[in-house]
Structure formats: C-alpha cells, structure tokens
C-alpha cells in the first residue's frame, strides 16, 4: 500500500496500561514533527476493585481527556477492528503495553513499533520489569522492536538502559522505565517520518525496513512469565542480595508473604515490600530468619534491612519501627519466615 508524500503522517496508538503514557504524551505534544495521532486503540472498560466499578484503561482515560478518537476492543484482529484501523489511513502503529497479539492483516503496508520493558532478548514476556529485578539484574532498560510471529522476537531499532537502585522496587522501576522508553520511541518515529518524507510513495512498512535495526540473539533469550499469587514467597536461606532482589521485584504486587514468630503470641502475617542487603557473614540454619534488635533479618549469608513491611490492616513501615511499636518486649527473639504458599 503506497502513499503520496504529504505534509503530515498518521499514527494509530495501541495501548492499555500506564507504561505507554509517557511515550503517547510526547507524540501528542508534537515531539515527532508532522506525526499526528489518528486513532487510539485500547481494551474495553471493565469492572475492577472491590466494588466492581467499571474502569477504563489508563490509555483510554488519557485519550478521552485529550479528545482523541478512541476504539475499544477485546479483539484487535476482528473484522470491525481492522476496518476501524484501516479507516484511520495510518502510516505507523505505535504499540505499548497493549496485551493483544497483532495479526499479519493489521500490519499490511504499515510500520509497527512496540516498546518493551527490557533489554531484549532478555526477559521476553508479560512481566519483564519484575522478573529482571527478581533475578538480581543491576542494569535494565527498554527496547523498541518490530512485530514478529513469536512474542517480543522482532528486530531491535533502539534501546535505553539504566541502573537499578539498591532498594528500588518493581513499581518504581516500571514508572522510571516508562519515562525512559519515550525517548528511543520518539527517536525511532522521527527517523521513520524523515524516511517517509524523503521517499515519496513509500509505504510505512517500506520506510521501516530501511531503518537501522539489529536481530535478537536467540541464544540469549530469557522468559518473563506472568506473575501470580503463587510467586509471593522468598527463601531466606539464600544470600541477602538474592532475598533483596526477590522482595523488591514482587512489590507492590503480589508482594512477598511472610510471618513473624513472636514468643508468647500467635504467628503474625507480614507482607515484605522493600528490602536492602546489608552484607555480612554466612549464618547457620538455626539463625536464618532471626530478627536483630535493629530490625535486620539474617539470611543464608548476610542480612537484609526490611525498609517496608506491613501487618494486616496496618501501614507499610520499617520493620524496626513496627517491632518497637507492638513487640518491644520480644526484641531479639523474633524470627521471620517466608516460604512457598503450599508449605506455609
């Protein structure tokens, strides 16, 4: 499908979660000269929360606030969706946190770029930010890729990287990577528009194929499977840095389930939400999980400082503050444990 050279070019945005908002806002603000948003595609409004109130996706909410044309669909590959997108006469699809596979018929003649929350080929899949943190990665980033039949396997057009903070959790890193990802996507779209402007009659797909890109090394692929409540545990017999990585990677959801064994009272459920590794020697099995007077927890080697922990109905706070407030008399005798749900 060829197009005549023109003064402006058109993009269809496909997104759902908040990860794409920084990118979409920068496109909307005109940071890609002569590229206008012709249509926004997102998932339908759905019941959510305890009251099951109908809630729009963050991208749908943004599109409505901006007065942009919006199409909500549970199947972007259905005939009515394909017709709606075709009617936008777009040159490029910009896809971020959309959650639906893009079929070949939608791509005909179009450029299509997806922003993924990892330095591919690492962490292909649904939870790249969380899995990277849980694995102990210290350098993470984002990739602008093309669409391929296999999930997240397309060629890489641009990347950006950043270091993980010592106590940064997945929620914070998600938001930082969302902001970080806007720049490489904007840069890629600018290059596409320049190519279209300089080659009258070239399709979006043709312009995209002429841009610099790199194939992913399949031998380096790692998988980022979706998180579930079954992941909400940590093995305290691991080294402190591995314990820190898992706790922070699971926050804010599903969190890390734990329990405090307190002399003279029933075990107290505890959600572990943020940790920092403090180093130290190896500990015996009898000492693993023991909580010091200053609120640090002994691991297989080293200790972690629990910067945020939460009892049911309480607010998240430093473990030392939590202990001083409720169990001062048991200081030095408390033990923390955390294990897979089926064995707790």
Secondary structure, DSSP 8 states (H G I E B T S, - for coil): ------S-EEEEEEE-SGGGHHHHHHHHTTSSTTEEEEEEEE---EEETTTTEEE--HHHHHHHHHT--EEE-S-TTSHHHHHHHHHTT-SEEEEES--S---HHHHTT-EEEEEESSSTTTTEETTHHHHHHHTT-SEEEEEEE---SSTT-S-EEEEEEEE--TT--HHHHHHHHHHHHHHHHHHHHHHHHHHHHHSTT--HHHHHHTS--B---GGG--EE----GGG----TTSBHHHHHHHHHHTTTTT-EEEEEE-TTS--EEEEEEEEEEEEEEE--TTTTTBB-TTSEEE-SEEEEEEEEEE-TTS--B-HHHHHHHH-GGGTTT-EEE---GGG-
